[in-house]
Amino acid sequence: MKPKKLMTEAMLCALALILSYVESLFPLSVAVPGIKMGLPNLVIVFALYRLGAGSAARISLVRVAVVALLFGNVYSFLYSLAGAAFSLLLMVLLRKVRGFHTAGVSVGGAVMHNIAQVAVAMVILGTEKIIYYLPALLVSGVVSGIVIGLLAGLMIRRIGNVNKLSS
């Protein structure tokens, strides 16, 4: 990997970590555990569009691992890893669909993130009853996905081609 690309990815990792920390300062999980704004996904969607799927995956993986080490545990790592992996996979696929806006890609990622986390929770906790959280999580995922997708789209348009920075 070229040094400039490595530096760009490292800066985006740092930004995603900062946004993860900021997000932890404003817990939204009043009635339903696990609801978050998805601020770090701004960085992931931006990286997906500007640097490509490989960079977005590396940034996402590093963020998930470091956040779990600093603020979480093995279970939070498993939930986050499943959510991040399936979310990114769907976003990569949706990005290839002509006419799909960043908001649509982000919503797809947010919804898939919630589905993957609920599936992992059902396996770890050994109960299907956790699925009752899914409708509330999906609604919050759609709302946050739209907001994050619109903001990411604005960032993508406003910030020039970072490939020039990382080449």
ZAMARVO-48821 format. One record per residue (C-alpha): residue number from 0; x, y, z. Coordinates in steps of 0.1 Angstrom, whole numbers, plus 5000, padded with zeros to 4 digits. Layout:
BEGIN
+-----+------+------+------+
:   i :   xx :   yy :   zz :
+-----+------+------+------+
: NUM :    X :    Y :    Z :
...
+-----+------+------+------+
This chain:
BEGIN
+-----+------+------+------+
:   i :   xx :   yy :   zz :
+-----+------+------+------+
:   0 : 5000 : 5000 : 5000 :
:   1 : 5013 : 5034 : 4991 :
:   2 : 5022 : 5057 : 5021 :
:   3 : 4997 : 5084 : 5012 :
:   4 : 4968 : 5059 : 5010 :
:   5 : 4979 : 5044 : 5043 :
:   6 : 4979 : 5079 : 5058 :
:   7 : 4945 : 5087 : 5044 :
:   8 : 4930 : 5054 : 5058 :
:   9 : 4947 : 5061 : 5092 :
:  10 : 4932 : 5095 : 5094 :
:  11 : 4898 : 5082 : 5085 :
:  12 : 4902 : 5055 : 5111 :
:  13 : 4910 : 5081 : 5137 :
:  14 : 4879 : 5101 : 5126 :
:  15 : 4857 : 5070 : 5129 :
:  16 : 4871 : 5063 : 5164 :
:  17 : 4864 : 5099 : 5175 :
:  18 : 4829 : 5097 : 5161 :
:  19 : 4824 : 5064 : 5180 :
:  20 : 4834 : 5081 : 5212 :
:  21 : 4812 : 5111 : 5205 :
:  22 : 4783 : 5088 : 5198 :
:  23 : 4788 : 5070 : 5232 :
:  24 : 4784 : 5104 : 5250 :
:  25 : 4748 : 5106 : 5237 :
:  26 : 4731 : 5073 : 5245 :
:  27 : 4697 : 5069 : 5227 :
:  28 : 4689 : 5035 : 5241 :
:  29 : 4661 : 5046 : 5264 :
:  30 : 4634 : 5021 : 5255 :
:  31 : 4653 : 4998 : 5232 :
:  32 : 4689 : 4987 : 5238 :
:  33 : 4713 : 4992 : 5209 :
:  34 : 4699 : 5022 : 5192 :
:  35 : 4727 : 5045 : 5180 :
:  36 : 4730 : 5074 : 5156 :
:  37 : 4756 : 5056 : 5135 :
:  38 : 4780 : 5086 : 5133 :
:  39 : 4811 : 5064 : 5124 :
:  40 : 4792 : 5053 : 5093 :
:  41 : 4797 : 5088 : 5079 :
:  42 : 4834 : 5078 : 5075 :
:  43 : 4826 : 5043 : 5061 :
:  44 : 4802 : 5056 : 5035 :
:  45 : 4826 : 5083 : 5025 :
:  46 : 4855 : 5058 : 5023 :
:  47 : 4834 : 5034 : 5002 :
:  48 : 4826 : 5061 : 4977 :
:  49 : 4860 : 5078 : 4976 :
:  50 : 4886 : 5051 : 4984 :
:  51 : 4867 : 5019 : 4975 :
:  52 : 4854 : 4988 : 4993 :
:  53 : 4888 : 4976 : 5005 :
:  54 : 4896 : 5008 : 5022 :
:  55 : 4862 : 5010 : 5037 :
:  56 : 4865 : 4974 : 5050 :
:  57 : 4899 : 4981 : 5066 :
:  58 : 4887 : 5013 : 5082 :
:  59 : 4856 : 4995 : 5095 :
:  60 : 4875 : 4965 : 5109 :
:  61 : 4901 : 4987 : 5127 :
:  62 : 4874 : 5009 : 5142 :
:  63 : 4853 : 4979 : 5154 :
:  64 : 4884 : 4962 : 5169 :
:  65 : 4898 : 4994 : 5186 :
:  66 : 4863 : 5004 : 5200 :
:  67 : 4858 : 4969 : 5214 :
:  68 : 4893 : 4970 : 5230 :
:  69 : 4888 : 5004 : 5245 :
:  70 : 4851 : 5004 : 5255 :
:  71 : 4837 : 4970 : 5250 :
:  72 : 4842 : 4933 : 5255 :
:  73 : 4842 : 4901 : 5234 :
:  74 : 4804 : 4902 : 5229 :
:  75 : 4803 : 4938 : 5218 :
:  76 : 4831 : 4930 : 5194 :
:  77 : 4811 : 4901 : 5179 :
:  78 : 4779 : 4922 : 5176 :
:  79 : 4798 : 4951 : 5160 :
:  80 : 4819 : 4929 : 5137 :
:  81 : 4788 : 4911 : 5124 :
:  82 : 4769 : 4943 : 5120 :
:  83 : 4798 : 4961 : 5103 :
:  84 : 4806 : 4932 : 5079 :
:  85 : 4771 : 4925 : 5067 :
:  86 : 4764 : 4962 : 5065 :
:  87 : 4794 : 4969 : 5044 :
:  88 : 4787 : 4939 : 5022 :
:  89 : 4752 : 4952 : 5014 :
:  90 : 4764 : 4988 : 5009 :
:  91 : 4791 : 4976 : 4984 :
:  92 : 4764 : 4958 : 4964 :
:  93 : 4739 : 4987 : 4966 :
:  94 : 4765 : 5011 : 4955 :
:  95 : 4767 : 4992 : 4922 :
:  96 : 4730 : 4998 : 4915 :
:  97 : 4726 : 5027 : 4891 :
:  98 : 4707 : 5056 : 4905 :
:  99 : 4711 : 5046 : 4941 :
: 100 : 4718 : 5076 : 4962 :
: 101 : 4742 : 5076 : 4992 :
: 102 : 4711 : 5078 : 5015 :
: 103 : 4697 : 5046 : 5000 :
: 104 : 4731 : 5028 : 5004 :
: 105 : 4734 : 5041 : 5040 :
: 106 : 4698 : 5030 : 5048 :
: 107 : 4705 : 4995 : 5034 :
: 108 : 4737 : 4993 : 5055 :
: 109 : 4720 : 5005 : 5087 :
: 110 : 4691 : 4980 : 5083 :
: 111 : 4715 : 4952 : 5076 :
: 112 : 4736 : 4962 : 5106 :
: 113 : 4706 : 4959 : 5128 :
: 114 : 4695 : 4925 : 5113 :
: 115 : 4730 : 4911 : 5117 :
: 116 : 4733 : 4922 : 5153 :
: 117 : 4699 : 4908 : 5163 :
: 118 : 4709 : 4875 : 5146 :
: 119 : 4741 : 4874 : 5166 :
: 120 : 4723 : 4882 : 5198 :
: 121 : 4698 : 4854 : 5192 :
: 122 : 4727 : 4830 : 5188 :
: 123 : 4747 : 4842 : 5218 :
: 124 : 4717 : 4845 : 5241 :
: 125 : 4701 : 4814 : 5228 :
: 126 : 4667 : 4829 : 5224 :
: 127 : 4645 : 4841 : 5195 :
: 128 : 4627 : 4866 : 5218 :
: 129 : 4653 : 4892 : 5210 :
: 130 : 4637 : 4895 : 5176 :
: 131 : 4610 : 4917 : 5192 :
: 132 : 4636 : 4945 : 5192 :
: 133 : 4640 : 4944 : 5155 :
: 134 : 4611 : 4966 : 5144 :
: 135 : 4622 : 4995 : 5166 :
: 136 : 4658 : 4990 : 5155 :
: 137 : 4648 : 4989 : 5118 :
: 138 : 4629 : 5022 : 5122 :
: 139 : 4659 : 5038 : 5139 :
: 140 : 4681 : 5024 : 5113 :
: 141 : 4661 : 5039 : 5084 :
: 142 : 4660 : 5073 : 5101 :
: 143 : 4697 : 5073 : 5110 :
: 144 : 4706 : 5058 : 5076 :
: 145 : 4689 : 5086 : 5058 :
: 146 : 4706 : 5113 : 5079 :
: 147 : 4740 : 5097 : 5077 :
: 148 : 4736 : 5090 : 5039 :
: 149 : 4726 : 5126 : 5032 :
: 150 : 4755 : 5139 : 5052 :
: 151 : 4779 : 5115 : 5036 :
: 152 : 4767 : 5125 : 5002 :
: 153 : 4773 : 5161 : 5011 :
: 154 : 4808 : 5153 : 5023 :
: 155 : 4815 : 5133 : 4991 :
: 156 : 4805 : 5163 : 4969 :
: 157 : 4823 : 5189 : 4991 :
: 158 : 4855 : 5171 : 4997 :
: 159 : 4875 : 5166 : 4965 :
: 160 : 4888 : 5133 : 4953 :
: 161 : 4908 : 5118 : 4981 :
: 162 : 4923 : 5094 : 4957 :
: 163 : 4946 : 5122 : 4947 :
: 164 : 4957 : 5124 : 4983 :
: 165 : 4962 : 5087 : 4986 :
: 166 : 4979 : 5079 : 4953 :
+-----+------+------+------+
